[in-house]
Amino acid sequence: MVIDRLAARLGAKSALVSENESLSYRELAARAHQYGRWAVAEEIGPGDVVALFMANCPEYMAIWLGITRTRAVVSLINTNLTGESLLHAIKTARPKHLIVGAELVDSIITLLPRLPLNIQCWIHGERSHALPRVDDAVQRHESDSIGGSECPSPSIADPALYIYTSGTTGLPKAAKVSHFRIMQWTHWFAGMMDATLDDVIYNCLPMYHSVGGIVAPGAVLVGGGTVVVRKRFSASRFWDDIVESKCTLFQYIGELCRYLVNSPVHPLENHHQLRLCCGNGLGRDVWVRFKERFRVPKILEFYAATEANFSLYNCEEKPGSIGRVPPFIAHRFPVTLVKFDLDKGEPARGQSGLCFRCAPNEIGEAIAKISEDGTNPNGRFEGYVDEGATERKLLRNVFVNGDVWYRSGDLMRQDEKGYYYFVDRVGDTFRWKGENVSATEVAEIISASPGVLWAVVYGVSVPGNDGRAGMAAISVGASFDLAALRAHLCRALPDYARPVFLRMRSALAMTGTFKPEKSELMREGCDPGMVTDEIYFDDKARGKYVLMDHTLYRSIVDGVTRI
């Protein structure tokens, strides 16, 4: 195991550190071995699944490192899930054992009568229920390296983890992650970030996700650095943490950076030791403000998805771009954009049945060639636990009959120099007045208006009208001015792209990876009878947003008031 070599070389050096506990490299390896032996004792072996439902902590990584040593698979469950969504995630993985953090046990207790009887549940931490404590059980096992006679080592191709998609518009899907991909992610990012023994990374992203649980901690650990683990992001505490922990790296999600630039000035925001911030989803508007205000030396933006067989990196710090594939390795990473039929919701095809490549700056869906014969390991698509979901991600007979490509589900454009720019998720772009509207683009423009803290844009159906009208749910601060927002939108957007409806929210629901939850907003639509928040209608005749009531809504539906 890589962790054994690191433990032998680095010993007592801090590996994972939180507010309440820490593990050195030697302790991380020892704890992982104890979990491995515990798994063997519980007859957990090749192909068996252990579900892990715990908040961020140093031991989180030790648990899955140890259990996957037995060729078992660990399913990383989103800690924000409850009820039916949580039940779905557990059942999808079909686990033999379930490990639950003490602070989350109430969510599981209510589901116990509905879980399959063959699942053995364990609690990690202070016990308040009759479940056995796994952290006590592992103490009975030796902490030295597990030998091959005790348990055969996994191969690089063996599945190691199930990591779930965010589920922003539906139930999450469990993506398969092999030992090969864990090694690829961690070592590739270690090189991209030039991780060294002196680096300390700040990781407040959820460890049940590929970035927060593998990329961020793994890349720094293989370089010999230290990972500062936090359970969640706090804008008010962020700079104190960064300075006190002497962090040199910060793994971000774009919306975290938006939080920070919208926060009041902090006395320590320019007294940090950060040398690089790495992450994805940093829009151009926030990028420039974030880098300049906080004096960040370098930003490494990338594009990736847990299940994807390709990634993009913006090493040149081109604001707004999600990266490119350098020409000298393009043959190893065949990525392209294909024209997309928005009405059909799938790539467009000609009379021959084949797809069309996009011209420079033309919007299309990003796809990547799949290596089905295994000759190019970088092009493998490992898919999901659900075979039907795996098949839906495949695009066949694309440029020649018989070829197979991975569908990203993301609409992008590529400029003349090869840089890619994210436009929208497939399904987030909608048609209004015969024009295509990018929800992501409109949301970024709204967020740039003074006083707007958050904006989520989506299309809603309005009876009597074709297409979907634009609607924005926004959260605002004290300096917000409704008339100023409308004037800003009139300057920045064509008429068809300006939101017809505004929904005022005190907060916006987010996934664990800080993506907006749109499904419920879209379901409720613009009917004031379905929504308790204030809704404003863009009354073009009067040149302003007006508060909508049932009478106005009825007038819109009946066609008396035109939109």
PEGINOR-V454834 format. One record per backbone hydrogen bond with DSSP energy under -1.0 kcal/mol. NH is the residue of the N-H (numbers start at 1). CO is the residue of the C=O. E is the energy in kcal/mol with one decimal. If there is no record, write none. Layout:
nh: (NH:NH)
co: (CO:CO)
e: (E:E)
This chain:
nh: (5:6:7:8:9:10:11:13:15:16:17:18:23:25:26:28:29:30:31:32:33:34:35:36:37:38:39:40:41:42:43:44:47:48:50:51:52:53:60:63:64:65:66:67:68:70:71:73:74:75:76:77:81:85:86:87:88:89:90:91:92:93:94:96:97:98:99:100:101:102:104:105:107:109:110:111:112:114:115:119:120:122:123:124:134:137:138:140:141:151:158:160:161:162:163:165:175:176:177:179:180:182:183:184:185:186:187:188:189:190:191:192:193:195:199:201:202:203:209:213:214:215:216:218:219:220:221:222:224:225:226:227:228:229:230:238:241:242:243:244:245:247:248:249:250:251:252:254:256:257:258:259:260:261:262:263:269:271:275:276:277:278:279:287:288:289:290:291:292:293:294:296:300:302:303:312:313:314:321:322:324:329:332:336:338:339:341:345:346:348:350:353:355:358:361:362:364:365:366:367:368:369:370:371:372:379:380:385:390:391:392:393:394:395:397:403:405:406:407:408:411:412:413:415:418:420:421:423:424:426:428:430:432:435:437:442:443:444:445:446:447:449:452:453:454:456:458:460:465:468:469:471:472:473:474:475:477:480:485:486:487:488:489:490:491:492:493:497:498:500:501:502:503:504:505:511:514:517:519:522:523:524:525:530:536:537:538:539:539:540:543:544:546:548:553:554:555:556:557:558:559:560:561)
co: (1:2:3:4:5:6:7:10:23:23:227:21:16:13:11:24:25:26:27:28:29:30:31:32:33:34:35:36:37:38:40:39:71:45:73:97:75:99:57:59:60:61:62:63:64:67:68:48:160:50:162:52:78:82:82:83:84:85:86:87:88:89:90:49:49:120:51:122:53:124:101:102:104:105:106:108:108:111:112:116:96:98:132:100:123:133:134:137:138:147:155:177:177:74:175:173:163:383:161:158:156:178:179:180:181:182:183:184:185:186:187:188:189:190:196:226:249:228:206:209:210:210:211:214:215:216:217:218:221:220:199:15:201:17:203:234:237:238:239:240:241:242:200:200:276:202:278:280:253:253:254:255:256:257:258:260:266:268:248:248:298:250:300:283:284:285:286:287:288:289:290:291:277:279:312:303:324:301:318:420:313:326:329:367:365:356:346:341:341:339:354:350:398:337:414:359:412:338:410:336:406:334:404:379:370:376:377:174:386:387:388:390:391:405:403:400:395:368:393:366:424:364:421:419:415:323:413:411:411:409:425:437:435:432:430:438:439:440:441:442:443:446:449:475:475:473:471:469:462:431:460:458:501:456:503:454:451:477:481:482:483:484:485:486:487:488:489:494:494:470:470:536:472:534:474:515:511:509:168:518:519:520:521:527:502:546:500:537:544:538:539:539:537:535:549:550:551:552:553:554:556:555:555)
e: (-1.4:-2.1:-2.4:-2.3:-1.6:-3.2:-2.0:-2.1:-2.5:-2.0:-2.9:-3.1:-2.8:-2.1:-2.6:-2.8:-2.1:-2.2:-2.7:-2.1:-2.1:-2.0:-2.0:-2.1:-2.5:-2.4:-2.2:-2.0:-2.6:-1.7:-1.7:-3.0:-1.9:-2.2:-2.6:-2.7:-3.2:-3.1:-1.3:-2.2:-1.6:-2.3:-2.2:-2.4:-2.1:-1.6:-1.7:-3.1:-2.5:-2.4:-2.5:-2.5:-1.4:-1.0:-1.2:-2.5:-2.6:-2.1:-2.2:-2.6:-2.4:-1.2:-1.1:-3.5:-1.3:-2.6:-3.1:-2.5:-2.7:-2.4:-2.1:-1.0:-1.0:-2.7:-1.4:-1.4:-1.2:-2.2:-1.1:-1.6:-2.2:-3.0:-2.8:-3.0:-2.2:-1.9:-2.2:-1.3:-1.8:-1.7:-1.1:-2.9:-2.4:-2.0:-2.3:-2.4:-3.0:-2.8:-2.5:-2.1:-2.2:-1.8:-2.3:-2.7:-3.1:-2.4:-2.2:-2.2:-2.4:-1.8:-1.7:-2.3:-2.6:-2.4:-1.4:-2.5:-2.2:-2.8:-1.5:-2.5:-1.3:-2.6:-3.1:-2.1:-2.1:-1.1:-2.4:-2.5:-1.7:-2.7:-2.4:-3.0:-3.1:-3.3:-2.1:-1.3:-2.4:-2.7:-2.3:-2.7:-2.5:-2.1:-2.4:-2.2:-1.3:-1.6:-2.3:-2.4:-2.3:-1.0:-1.6:-2.2:-2.0:-2.4:-1.5:-1.3:-1.7:-2.0:-3.1:-1.5:-2.1:-2.3:-2.1:-3.0:-1.8:-1.0:-3.3:-2.6:-2.2:-2.5:-1.8:-1.6:-2.8:-2.2:-2.6:-2.2:-1.1:-3.2:-2.1:-2.2:-1.5:-1.9:-1.5:-2.3:-2.2:-2.4:-2.6:-1.9:-1.4:-2.2:-2.5:-1.6:-3.2:-2.1:-3.1:-2.1:-2.5:-2.1:-2.3:-2.7:-1.5:-2.3:-2.3:-1.6:-1.1:-2.1:-1.2:-2.4:-1.8:-2.2:-1.7:-1.1:-1.6:-3.1:-2.1:-1.7:-2.6:-3.5:-3.0:-2.1:-3.7:-3.0:-1.8:-2.4:-1.7:-3.1:-2.5:-2.8:-1.6:-3.2:-2.4:-1.9:-2.6:-1.6:-3.3:-2.2:-2.3:-2.1:-1.9:-2.5:-2.4:-1.9:-1.9:-2.8:-1.7:-2.4:-2.4:-2.6:-1.9:-2.7:-2.5:-2.5:-2.3:-2.8:-2.7:-1.8:-3.1:-1.4:-2.1:-2.1:-2.2:-2.2:-2.5:-2.4:-1.6:-1.9:-2.4:-1.1:-1.0:-2.0:-1.7:-2.4:-3.2:-2.5:-3.3:-3.1:-1.8:-2.5:-1.1:-2.9:-2.0:-2.3:-1.8:-2.4:-2.8:-3.2:-2.6:-1.3:-2.1:-1.2:-1.3:-1.7:-2.7:-3.2:-2.4:-2.3:-1.9:-2.0:-2.5:-2.3:-1.1:-1.7:-1.7)
